[in-house]
Amino acid sequence: MKDITKYLDVSRETVLQWISNRSMPASKVGRLWKFKISEVDEWIRSGGAADKC
């Protein structure tokens, strides 16, 4: 989680909201969240992180 928040320059809370509300690609292994940077980059390019008006 720390690495992805630093990579995206957003808070932990923002990442958790994106996972639950906007289908951000992530996997939970035990108590840890795992991310593939390539999947997250594609999700961002496809508009997954964009504000919806």
N, C-alpha and C positions, 0 to 999 in steps of 0.2 A: 504494500500500500504506500509506503514512504517513497519508493522509487517512482511510482506512477504519478503521485501528487507532485513530486518535484519535476518530473518530465513534462507534465501538462501545466504546471504552475497554477494549480487549483488546490482548494482545501480538501481534507479527507471527507468532510460532509458533502461536498459537491460530488465527489466520485461516488459515494454511497447513494446519493440521489439519482445520479445518472444510471447506476446499476439497476436500481429498483424502478425508476420512472421512464427511462429512455433506452432500456435494453443494451447498455454498454457491455461489450463482451468481457466477461470475467468468470472465473471459477473459484468456488470456495473449497479449500482443502483444510478440513478441521476448522480452526479459527482464523486461518490465513486466506487472504484474497490473492489469486494469481492472475496475471495479465500477460497477454502476448502483445508486444508493442506493435507488431505488424497488423494485428486485428484491431487494436485501438486506433491506429492511424487510419485504417480503412473506414472504421465507424465514424471518425471525425470527418473524413473527406466526403462521406455520403450524407453528412448533415446531422448526424446523431447528437452532436453537442450543441447544435444551433438553438438559439432562443426561439420558441414558438410564439408567434403573436396571434 
